[in-house]
């Protein structure tokens, strides 16, 4: 379960338990039993204040649920927009891929399958049974594009590894040079004359 939904559920259960009819009735009965008008009035005012506060909490929880669930739901107009604009793009992509591979017979069936999946009715049915299109399609697509972009940019770690490799090769060359007395003398003359 999503942590946000879980947290809202816990808050809702806590408020509901605190405000059952029997719990409120018991508090009112206890306040009346004392038979001290001022104390009874103060306790009843406190009960009313707590009920108003809990009502505000319930409204806040309901709004949070609504926002959380609305963020997961794709509206009728959104599905129509996606279908109207995505299907032509898919047709172009599938047609281009099919022409490269010489497999035109499967093109129409593939496009029809995708179009039926993106119909308003299918999306509504799948959402009613709990399918989250934004999580199932949107998040992996976002990650895929992020990985694609990251793979095109040189990574700092790769640059550091390359630098370390070059430095190691240089050190090996210096060691090999130091092992050859004639080459070492030539190097000393070159660096000696440069300074």
N, C-alpha and C positions, 0 to 999 in steps of 0.2 A: 504494500500500500504506500502511496505517496506520502512523504513525511508531513506535508502541509495538510492533506486531508485527514491523516491520522491525528494530528494536533487539534484540528477543528472538531473531530469526533469526540476526543477526550474532553474538550471544553464543553461540548453540547451535553454529553452524558453527565458531567459534573453539575452543570446548571439544572438539568432535568431532575436529577436525584435530589438536589437541594430544594426543589420547588414542587415536589409531589403534593397532591391535595391533602394527603394524610399528614405530611410533615408540617404544612402550613396550618392545618386544623389543630394539630397538637400544640403548636406554638400559641395559637389564639386561645385555646382552652386553658393552657397553663397561665397565660396572662390574665384571663378573666377569673381564674380560681383564686388569685391573690386578693381580690376584692378591695384593692386599693386603687382608686380611680386614677390618680396621677401616674402611678407606676404602670397601670394597665394601658393608659393612653400613650405613655412613652414607649412601651413595648409594641403596641399596635402601630405606632408611627414608625418604629424601627423595622417592623415586618413589612410595612408598605414601602418604606425606603429601599429595603433589600429587594423586594419584588420588582420595583421600578428599575433598580440597577441590573437585576438579572434579566429583565425584559430588554434593556439596552444591550446587554451582552448577547442575548439570543438574536437580536436584530443584526448586530455586528457579525456574529457567526454565520447567520443566513446570508448576509451580503458577501462574506468571504467564500462560502460554499458556491454561491452564484458566480462570483468572479473566477474561481478555480475551475468550475465546470464549464463556464462560458469560454474560457481560454482553451479548452480541449475540444469544443464543439465547432464544427464547420457549418456555417449557416447555409440555407438554401441558395441564397444569392452568390455566396462564395463558391459553392459547388458548380453552379451554372457558369460563373466566370472562369473557373479552372477548366471546366469541360470545353467551353467555347474557345479558350485560348490555348490550352495545352494539347488538345487533340490534333489541331493542325500542325503544331510543332512536332508532335510524335509522328504524324504521318510523314513529315519531311525527313525526320531522322531515320525512321524505319525504311522508307523508300530508298534513301541514300545508302543505308547499310545493305539492303537487299540487292540493290543494283551492283554494289561492289562484290557481293558474294554470289550473285546470280540466282537468288532465291525469291523471286517475285511472288510465288504462289502462297507463301506464308504471310506476306505483308498485310493483306487485308484482314486475315484472321487475327493477327497480332493486334492490329489497331482496333478491331471490333471488341476484342477481349478487354483491352485497356479502357475503351470507351464505356463498355458496360460496367466495369468496375468503378468508373468515375461518374456514373449516373446519380442523380439526386436520390432516387429510391434506394439504390444500393448503399450509398453513403449514410443515409438516414437509418436504414436497417442495421448496418454495422455499428453505428454510433449508439443505437438503442441497446445493443447487446454488449456495449462497453468497449468497442474498438476505438482506439485513440489514433486517428490519422496523423495528427501533428507529431505525436511521439514516434509512431511506427514509420512514418515517411519523412517528416520534417527533420527530426533530430539526426537520423543516419545520413540524410542528404546534406545537412549542415556539416556533419563531421567529415563526410567524403570530400566536400568542397574545401574545407579547412585543410585536410591532408594534402589535397591536390595543390593548393596554394603553397603550403609549407614545403612540399617536395620541390617546388620550382625555385624557392629561395634558398641560397646557401645557408646552411646552419652553422652557428658559431662553433659547435662541437666538431663539425667536419673540418672547419678552418683550423681549429686548434690541433686536431689530429694530423692534418696535412703539414702544418708548421712543425709539429714534433717530429714527423717523419723526415722532413727536410733537414732539421737540425741534427737528427741522428745520423743521416747520410753524410752531412758535413763533418761531424766528429769522426766517423769511420774513415773518411778521406784524409783527415788530419793525422789520424793514427797510422794509416798506411804510408803517408808521406813521411812521418817521423821515423818509420822503420827503414826507409831508403835513404842512406846517408847523402848520396849525390843530390837527390831531389830536395832533401832538407836544406842543404847548402844553397841550392838555387833559390829556394823560397826565402831564406834568410837574406840573400842578396837583394831579392826583389823588394822585400819589406824594409830592409835596411836602407835601400836607396830611396824608398818612398818617404822615409821619415827625416 
